[in-house]
Amino acid sequence: MINLNGLVFLWLVLSFSIQMADRQNLSKIKSSHIITKQTKSIENTRQSVENEAAVVNYLFKHNKPYNFTDEEKTAIFLQKPSNDPRITNRKFEQVPSVAATADGKQLFVAWYSGGEAPGPGNYVTVAVSLDYGKTWLNDQLIVYPALATTRIFDPGLWRDKDGQIWLFYGSAKDNKLWDSRGGVNGVKIAWSGTQITYNDPKLLTYGVMSNKPIYIPKKDQVLFSVYVDPPLPEDVAKEANLPKTGAFILTHDYKKHKEQIDTLLPYSSVLIPEKIRIHDEPQVVQSTDKDYLCLVRTTKGIYYAKSTDTGKSWSNIAPFTVTGPTTSSRFYIGKLKSGNLILIANNSTTRNNMTAFISKDGGNTWPYKLLLDARENVSYPDLDQTVDGTIHVVFDRDRTGAKDILYCRFKEDDVVKGQSQNLYKIKVNRLTN
C-alpha cells in the first residue's frame, strides 16, 4: 500500500506545477525532499513519464483508500468523556462550524480549544442539539492529538449530497498550520441516538481548509478550497518550482470516484500577492452555471476573484467592497436553496457587527442585510441550511474571555425584510474553567 504522506506531498507538487505558466516538465521537479522511502517506486515511475497528466493518472490508479494504523494516527477519538482533565481547563474556545441533518433533527457544532493558545495540545470538540438548537449536549466527541507535539484544529462540518455529515479537521506539529506531514483530515459522523459515531479518519490533502467544500450538482463534483501559509515547511521550501503564494482548489468527482471522498485532485489556484497575505481562508460559491466567485482573507480585509469557466481559472483578486467595510477575518459565503447567495461577515473594519447579507443577482449587489451581533470580538462564522429553509449560523465571541460559541437561526425572508425580531440566538458551550 502506498504511504499517504508521500502521496500528499506529490499531490502538492502536482497542483502547484500544473498552474505554472511555463508548464515545466515534471522531470525537472526535484522530489527527494518530499517523497518518503516507502514511495520510491512512485518516484522512479514519475521519472519515466513525460507530463503532469500521466502522473495524475498513475497516482489515481494506485491510490487506494487509506486506513491509519495505530502508529500513524495523529488523533484519538473520545466519545462523551466525563471529567477528563485533558479537556476541562480551557484557556480559549474558537473557530466554530455547523452542520445539520437535512431535516434538522440533529444539529452539530464543532470548534477547537486546548492548551494555553493555538499550538500543541489543541483538540476539536463536537456538540449536538436534538431540539433545534434550544439545548446542547457538549463534548459528545473529542478529536484529541495522539502526540503531545501535535495540534488538532480548524474543524469543518459539512453535509454531503447524500445527507452524510462529515467532520474535517487540521493536524500539524507544534504551533504550525501545516508541517508538510499533516493536513486536512476527514471523518464521517452520525448520531446513533445516544452518542456520536464515527468511522476511520483519512488524511485527504495538504495544507489547511478553513471553510466548507461546495457541491456542484450539474457536474456532480465537490470543490475543496485549501491554503498553505508562508513560510513553507523547510523540506517543501527547498523545492524551487513551488510558488509561495496562492489558494488552491481541489476536486472530488462523484461520477468518477463514487461516494468515498478520499481522492482529491488538483483543479485550479487563486493567486494572492504576498504583501497582503495572512491566513487566506478561501471559499468558493457558484453564482451561475459557469460563473464562480471566490473570496479570500487578506491583511486589508476580504478580497475576491471571479471565474467564468467553472472555476478552472481566476481573475486577479480585488477588494470586496460591495457590502461595505470588511475586516481581516474568516467569513462564510454560500448559495441558499432559493438560488440566492448569502454572506456572513463582519460589516466593519474590526471584528464586530456580525451581519448576514443576501444577494439576488449572483453576488453583484447585496442590498439585504440582518445584524446578528453588534458586539466586539465576534468572528469566524459558518452556516448550514435545512430543507425547511431555516438558516443555521455559528460564530465565536471573545475567545479568551467570555469564550462564547454562539448559535443563531433565521429564515432568508428575515434578512430580506430586516426582521431582527425573528432571530434566535443561544450560547452553545457551557461555562468552562
Phi and psi in degrees as a GROMACS rama.xvg file:
@    title "Ramachandran Plot"
@    xaxis  label "Phi"
@    yaxis  label "Psi"
@TYPE xy
-71.709  134.23  ILE-2
-67.4683  129.243  ASN-3
-68.8869  -32.9641  LEU-4
-57.5002  -42.7911  ASN-5
-61.4286  -41.205  GLY-6
-63.4814  -42.9806  LEU-7
-57.0537  -46.0534  VAL-8
-70.0748  -36.5396  PHE-9
-68.3803  -35.9615  LEU-10
-61.3395  -38.9948  TRP-11
-59.377  -46.9874  LEU-12
-60.3144  -42.827  VAL-13
-62.5223  -49.067  LEU-14
-63.0042  -38.7137  SER-15
-68.934  -46.8747  PHE-16
-67.5036  -31.1278  SER-17
-62.8106  -29.9202  ILE-18
-84.9139  -7.86425  GLN-19
-65.3942  136.284  MET-20
-64.1763  -35.3051  ALA-21
-86.9145  -3.06078  ASP-22
49.6124  51.325  ARG-23
-59.9027  147.642  GLN-24
-63.1432  136.446  ASN-25
-62.4776  -19.5756  LEU-26
-65.9084  -16.2404  SER-27
-86.302  -9.99846  LYS-28
-85.5657  117.408  ILE-29
-76.3319  130.528  LYS-30
-116.459  0.610794  SER-31
-63.3151  -25.0518  SER-32
-79.9593  -20.4916  HIS-33
-123.556  6.31347  ILE-34
-116.004  125.42  ILE-35
-77.501  169.621  THR-36
-59.2601  -33.7417  LYS-37
-69.2477  -12.7755  GLN-38
-112.352  23.1016  THR-39
-60.3885  -31.927  LYS-40
-64.2744  -36.762  SER-41
-66.5353  -42.9513  ILE-42
-58.4962  -45.8059  GLU-43
-64.0803  -41.8088  ASN-44
-65.3136  -39.5193  THR-45
-61.8051  -34.2359  ARG-46
-68.6074  -19.1124  GLN-47
-95.3227  -7.4578  SER-48
-96.6256  164.809  VAL-49
-110.297  -11.5139  GLU-50
-153.192  169.424  ASN-51
-60.8345  -41.5747  GLU-52
-60.0753  -39.3016  ALA-53
-64.2027  -39.0066  ALA-54
-67.5244  -43.2044  VAL-55
-58.0906  -46.7858  VAL-56
-63.1311  -40.7187  ASN-57
-63.5917  -47.7066  TYR-58
-64.0099  -42.6761  LEU-59
-63.1629  -40.7592  PHE-60
-60.0431  -34.7471  LYS-61
-102.189  -0.513693  HIS-62
-86.7306  95.6449  ASN-63
-87.5052  155.903  LYS-64
-52.1872  135.979  PRO-65
-108.551  130.102  TYR-66
-116.859  129.243  ASN-67
-67.5668  137.777  PHE-68
-85.3627  166.478  THR-69
-57.2236  -35.969  ASP-70
-72.6684  -23.8553  GLU-71
-97.8614  -6.76118  GLU-72
-67.284  134.081  LYS-73
-93.7461  -14.3061  THR-74
-140.671  152.856  ALA-75
-117.244  151.583  ILE-76
-110.516  126.657  PHE-77
-113.925  120.15  LEU-78
-95.1808  117.88  GLN-79
47.9508  54.0329  LYS-80
-64.5127  141.664  PRO-81
-116.721  122.481  SER-82
53.3988  36.7424  ASN-83
-80.3618  117.661  ASP-84
-61.4716  -18.3184  PRO-85
-69.9386  -20.3909  ARG-86
-124.38  4.10196  ILE-87
-89.5686  -30.0734  THR-88
-102.42  97.2869  ASN-89
-108.711  122.014  ARG-90
-85.1132  -21.1263  LYS-91
-156.368  160.445  PHE-92
-145.657  130.156  GLU-93
-162.869  168.205  GLN-94
58.9628  67.3595  VAL-95
-83.5903  159.485  PRO-96
-140.533  155.498  SER-97
-137.028  143.307  VAL-98
-150.873  147.452  ALA-99
-125.209  151.51  ALA-100
-62.2695  155.521  THR-101
-56.4503  -34.5276  ALA-102
-86.4867  -3.80221  ASP-103
78.7583  6.36851  GLY-104
-69.3636  -27.1998  LYS-105
-127.837  130.768  GLN-106
-113.488  130.482  LEU-107
-113.421  135.075  PHE-108
-129.664  130.283  VAL-109
-123.199  147.537  ALA-110
-154.066  -179.368  TRP-111
-128.658  154.705  TYR-112
-153.376  -161.085  SER-113
93.2021  135.925  GLY-114
81.8762  179.392  GLY-115
-75.638  -28.4012  GLU-116
-165.688  175.61  ALA-117
-53.4024  118.525  PRO-118
163.626  -162.368  GLY-119
-53.7919  138.994  PRO-120
94.4601  -9.1472  GLY-121
-61.5715  143.132  ASN-122
-142.054  162.229  TYR-123
-103.642  137.254  VAL-124
-121.331  144.319  THR-125
-121.907  128.819  VAL-126
-109.007  157.855  ALA-127
-136.131  143.054  VAL-128
-118.19  134.722  SER-129
-109.989  6.73298  LEU-130
-133.75  40.8944  ASP-131
65.0036  31.7837  TYR-132
92.3315  3.77907  GLY-133
-73.5332  -40.6724  LYS-134
-133.626  158.703  THR-135
-134.027  137.38  TRP-136
-96.9335  110.764  LEU-137
-86.5543  159.547  ASN-138
51.5053  44.8067  ASP-139
-78.3897  -23.5184  GLN-140
-149.162  130.468  LEU-141
-116.915  129.751  ILE-142
-103.732  106.456  VAL-143
-112.818  142.359  TYR-144
-64.6459  136.865  PRO-145
-74.4342  -24.803  ALA-146
-121.655  149.938  LEU-147
-65.4696  -20.9506  ALA-148
-89.9402  0.813691  THR-149
-106.25  150.84  THR-150
-122.191  144.762  ARG-151
-117.607  125.689  ILE-152
-155.738  177.461  PHE-153
43.8562  65.1974  ASP-154
-71.3529  152.331  PRO-155
-139.185  127.794  GLY-156
-106.421  141.213  LEU-157
-153.53  138.533  TRP-158
-101.789  120.835  ARG-159
-81.3908  -177.47  ASP-160
-63.8759  -22.2159  LYS-161
-96.3683  4.19919  ASP-162
90.3923  1.16888  GLY-163
-75.1215  133.21  GLN-164
-87.96  130.942  ILE-165
-112.574  142.476  TRP-166
-113.45  117.245  LEU-167
-103.19  149.311  PHE-168
-155.875  154.503  TYR-169
-91.8188  152.109  GLY-170
-138.384  136.716  SER-171
-163.548  162.345  ALA-172
-90.3757  156.424  LYS-173
58.6172  -138.827  ASP-174
-104.638  24.0578  ASN-175
-83.9212  159.03  LYS-176
-88.7013  -33.5105  LEU-177
-145.791  130.634  TRP-178
-114.415  11.5813  ASP-179
73.7686  0.148173  SER-180
-116.062  -38.7937  ARG-181
-91.1318  -149.602  GLY-182
152.01  -145.076  GLY-183
-93.5344  119.849  VAL-184
-105.768  150.004  ASN-185
-133.229  140.614  GLY-186
-146.186  137.694  VAL-187
-82.0129  136.182  LYS-188
-129.209  161.025  ILE-189
-158.653  163.182  ALA-190
-101.764  121.227  TRP-191
-83.3849  -11.6999  SER-192
114.068  -24.2904  GLY-193
-131.817  -19.2067  THR-194
-160.608  167.257  GLN-195
-83.7987  125.723  ILE-196
-100.975  159.926  THR-197
-152.566  158.874  TYR-198
-105.772  -174.396  ASN-199
-67.4729  133.951  ASP-200
-72.8117  157.206  PRO-201
-131.556  138.786  LYS-202
-81.3116  113.247  LEU-203
-91.1694  -38.3572  LEU-204
-165.35  175.436  THR-205
-79.1558  174.065  TYR-206
73.5581  -154.346  GLY-207
-128.98  139.221  VAL-208
-120.175  108.349  MET-209
-96.8649  -10.7431  SER-210
-129.86  163.847  ASN-211
-62.954  147.448  LYS-212
-70.4606  167.252  PRO-213
-127.178  145.433  ILE-214
-100.436  132.65  TYR-215
-107.547  100.147  ILE-216
-57.6387  -46.253  PRO-217
-66.4884  -25.8227  LYS-218
-99.6641  -6.45991  LYS-219
49.275  54.0699  ASP-220
-138.96  146.78  GLN-221
-115.063  136.336  VAL-222
-109.877  129.725  LEU-223
-111.212  127.931  PHE-224
-103.649  119.392  SER-225
-126.973  166.036  VAL-226
-147.992  161.792  TYR-227
-128.683  119.99  VAL-228
-75.2201  143.267  ASP-229
-77.7494  154.025  PRO-230
-78.1156  150.208  PRO-231
-67.5599  151.492  LEU-232
-53.1286  148.01  PRO-233
-55.6387  -42.5602  GLU-234
-68.0535  -32.3412  ASP-235
-79.3051  -36.9907  VAL-236
-61.5007  -24.7366  ALA-237
-68.2346  -17.3407  LYS-238
-76.4862  106.498  GLU-239
-61.6646  -28.3206  ALA-240
-88.0446  0.290321  ASN-241
-86.6599  123.487  LEU-242
-67.5159  153.307  PRO-243
-100.435  4.01077  LYS-244
-130.55  162.321  THR-245
119.374  153.209  GLY-246
-111.59  146.587  ALA-247
-122.95  135.977  PHE-248
-105.324  124.26  ILE-249
-113.799  161.886  LEU-250
-135.468  148.937  THR-251
-123.908  123.524  HIS-252
-102.385  111.745  ASP-253
-63.8943  -34.4951  TYR-254
-63.699  -36.5543  LYS-255
-91.4905  -36.4304  LYS-256
-116.816  6.31376  HIS-257
64.7566  -160.091  LYS-258
-83.1178  -17.7392  GLU-259
-80.3368  105.86  GLN-260
-84.5138  93.3937  ILE-261
-140.03  2.25574  ASP-262
-127.672  108.372  THR-263
-108.917  127.332  LEU-264
-107.186  147.792  LEU-265
-58.9432  139.596  PRO-266
-126.603  -53.6916  TYR-267
-165.78  178.962  SER-268
-144.453  154.359  SER-269
-116.917  120.179  VAL-270
-84.497  135.12  LEU-271
-126.09  125.176  ILE-272
-56.7895  134.461  PRO-273
-58.551  -33.0236  GLU-274
-70.143  -15.4761  LYS-275
-116.32  11.6522  ILE-276
-78.6378  141.9  ARG-277
-135.993  -131.078  ILE-278
-81.0436  112.957  HIS-279
-62.967  -40.795  ASP-280
44.0526  54.6926  GLU-281
-71.578  153.144  PRO-282
-146.96  139.103  GLN-283
-112.088  144.463  VAL-284
-136.093  145.343  VAL-285
-90.5555  116.895  GLN-286
-91.8481  -38.4609  SER-287
-135.505  -173.991  THR-288
-55.7685  -41.5245  ASP-289
-110.74  -15.4867  LYS-290
-95.677  125.609  ASP-291
-121.261  153.156  TYR-292
-124.225  132.697  LEU-293
-120.954  126.656  CYS-294
-106.597  143.837  LEU-295
-134.917  153.918  VAL-296
-88.9229  137.616  ARG-297
-134.262  175.128  THR-298
-66.5184  -17.2892  THR-299
-103.465  10.9415  LYS-300
110.112  -160.055  GLY-301
-81.4216  133.274  ILE-302
-117.653  166.575  TYR-303
-138.609  157.442  TYR-304
-135.248  153.614  ALA-305
-120.422  150.539  LYS-306
-130.207  137.957  SER-307
-112.223  9.86098  THR-308
-131.362  46.4642  ASP-309
58.5477  37.1115  THR-310
82.4044  9.91331  GLY-311
-80.0023  -26.2087  LYS-312
-142.858  157.872  SER-313
-134.756  148.777  TRP-314
-71.9  167.945  SER-315
-64.1829  146.658  ASN-316
-75.1013  154.762  ILE-317
-147.359  159.415  ALA-318
-60.7172  136.356  PRO-319
-91.6862  102.613  PHE-320
-118.038  -2.40734  THR-321
-70.5363  -15.3787  VAL-322
-102.482  1.00539  THR-323
103.939  -157.726  GLY-324
-66.7734  147.754  PRO-325
-131.863  164.455  THR-326
-125.032  170.585  THR-327
-81.7576  86.4988  SER-328
-161.323  162.2  SER-329
-66.9932  155.258  ARG-330
-136.691  177.777  PHE-331
-131.251  133.629  TYR-332
-133.264  137.338  ILE-333
-163.723  179.831  GLY-334
-110.854  132.995  LYS-335
-85.3036  170.236  LEU-336
-63.8744  -23.9833  LYS-337
-72.0231  -16.4763  SER-338
97.1165  -12.4583  GLY-339
-76.6102  156.726  ASN-340
-93.6696  149.342  LEU-341
-129.079  140.071  ILE-342
-127.207  131.122  LEU-343
-114.935  121.457  ILE-344
-161.573  164.588  ALA-345
-72.7503  118.957  ASN-346
-87.7519  62.4645  ASN-347
-170.772  166.499  SER-348
-88.2312  -1.25556  THR-349
-126.949  179.183  THR-350
-86.3467  67.1157  ARG-351
-137.582  -177.41  ASN-352
52.8528  57.6754  ASN-353
-66.4764  124.025  MET-354
-136.484  144.154  THR-355
-100.364  132.215  ALA-356
-120.57  146.625  PHE-357
-122.158  135.372  ILE-358
-119.598  133.164  SER-359
-106.664  5.85459  LYS-360
-128.273  38.0352  ASP-361
73.7463  20.1529  GLY-362
96.0069  4.52875  GLY-363
-72.9004  -40.7836  ASN-364
-133.556  153.57  THR-365
-133.785  69.3967  TRP-366
-78.4731  -11.9774  PRO-367
-109.337  133.854  TYR-368
-151.706  155.76  LYS-369
-139.523  122.31  LEU-370
-74.4339  123.169  LEU-371
-94.3421  -36.8103  LEU-372
-161.273  119.462  ASP-373
-89.1438  -7.76269  ALA-374
-69.9715  165.977  ARG-375
-75.3916  157.552  GLU-376
61.8728  38.6222  ASN-377
-103.897  134.549  VAL-378
-160.633  169.693  SER-379
56.014  65.8391  TYR-380
-78.0696  158.921  PRO-381
-146.507  162.268  ASP-382
-149.482  148.573  LEU-383
-143.343  157.871  ASP-384
-130.514  135.811  GLN-385
-97.5673  170.539  THR-386
-63.5557  -22.6654  VAL-387
-80.6979  2.06994  ASP-388
92.0114  -6.80219  GLY-389
-66.6218  135.334  THR-390
-102.064  123.939  ILE-391
-109.593  125.444  HIS-392
-128.691  141.923  VAL-393
-128.906  153.5  VAL-394
-160.095  166.095  PHE-395
-105.148  161.683  ASP-396
-144.191  131.943  ARG-397
51.0905  70.26  ASP-398
-58.2645  -34.7248  ARG-399
-106.904  -4.91991  THR-400
-104.595  -89.5822  GLY-401
-65.9561  -30.6016  ALA-402
56.0326  43.5248  LYS-403
-81.03  133.142  ASP-404
-110.657  112.236  ILE-405
-107.314  138.338  LEU-406
-117.439  137.996  TYR-407
-142.241  158.652  CYS-408
-140.459  152.156  ARG-409
-167.174  178.061  PHE-410
-111.969  161.365  LYS-411
-57.5346  -39.9091  GLU-412
-62.7165  -28.475  ASP-413
-64.8647  -36.3242  ASP-414
-71.1018  -45.9943  VAL-415
-61.2442  -38.7795  VAL-416
-95.918  -2.65102  LYS-417
65.6074  37.4183  GLY-418
-90.8477  81.6048  GLN-419
-69.4111  -20.4708  SER-420
-66.9022  -18.0524  GLN-421
-92.0355  -0.520346  ASN-422
-76.9757  123.699  LEU-423
-105.634  131.505  TYR-424
-141.407  139.79  LYS-425
-151.84  152.996  ILE-426
-82.1067  130.156  LYS-427
-80.6457  -48.873  VAL-428
-86.6479  134.921  ASN-429
-71.9235  168.258  ARG-430
-60.795  136.56  LEU-431
-125.11  163.224  THR-432
